[in-house]
Amino acid sequence: SSVSSLKQHVAEEIKYIAELVGATFEIESEYPEWPYNPNSQIRNLFEKVHQEKYNKEIEIFAVHAGIECSAFVQKMPELDAI
């Protein structure tokens, strides 16, 4: 999740369901969240350059990936990463 509290909530829900069916649930590793920045200057620049180069708007959407960015953003909160 891009929000820590939601990530914790989902983990608790999965653990609860696992217990209901007699299973166990364990988180072996975890990565920090990387919240969406609606005011990202680098993303705005990327959109502009893409529009100029390809003469069409880019489609931007969130995907479940980019754990490297989350590690960098955790250490450098001011980093504008896309």
N, C-alpha and C positions, 0 to 999 in steps of 0.2 A: 504494500500500500504506500501511497505517497503521504499518508498521514499516520503518525505513530499510534495514536489512540485507536484508529480503525484497524490497524494491523493487529494490535493486541486484542481487540474485540473479535476479529475473525479467528484468531488462534484459540481464544476461549470457547467460541462456538464449536469449533472443530473438536476440541478436547471434550466438551460436553457430549457431543454426538458419539464420539468414540467410546466414552464411558457407558453410554446407553446400550451400546451393542457389545459390550465386553471387550473392547479393544483399547489399546493405549495410543497416546499421541505424544510425540516428543519433538521439540524444535532442536535440531542439531546445530544449525548455524543461522545467523540473522544478519541482515544488512540494514543500514540506516535508511530512513525514508528520504525522498527527494521531492518536496512539494512543488507543485506547478507555480510558476511565477508569471502572473498575468501581465506584468509590466516589464518583461524581459527586453532589454534594448538589443541584445545580440540576436534574439529570435526575430525581432522587428527588422533588423538589418538583413538577416538571412532571407526573410520573406521578400524584401525589396530587391535584393540581388537576384534571387530566383526569378522574380517577376520580370526584371530587366533582361536577364539572360535567356529565359525560355518563353517569354511573352505569355505567361499564364500564371494564375495564382497557385500557390502550393497548398496542399491539404495538410494541416497539422493536427495530430491526434496523439493521445497518450498510449503508450504500450508498456507491457510488463518487461522492462529491460533497463539497461543503463545503470547497473549497480556501481560501476566505476565512478560515474558522475555523483552518485549519492555519497560515496566515500570522500570525494574531493569537496563537495558542498558541506559535508559535516565538519571538515577541518577548516574550510574557508567559507563561512556563511555568506560573505559578500560576493562570492563567485557567481557570475551570471552564466549558467551552463545550459546548453540545449542538447 
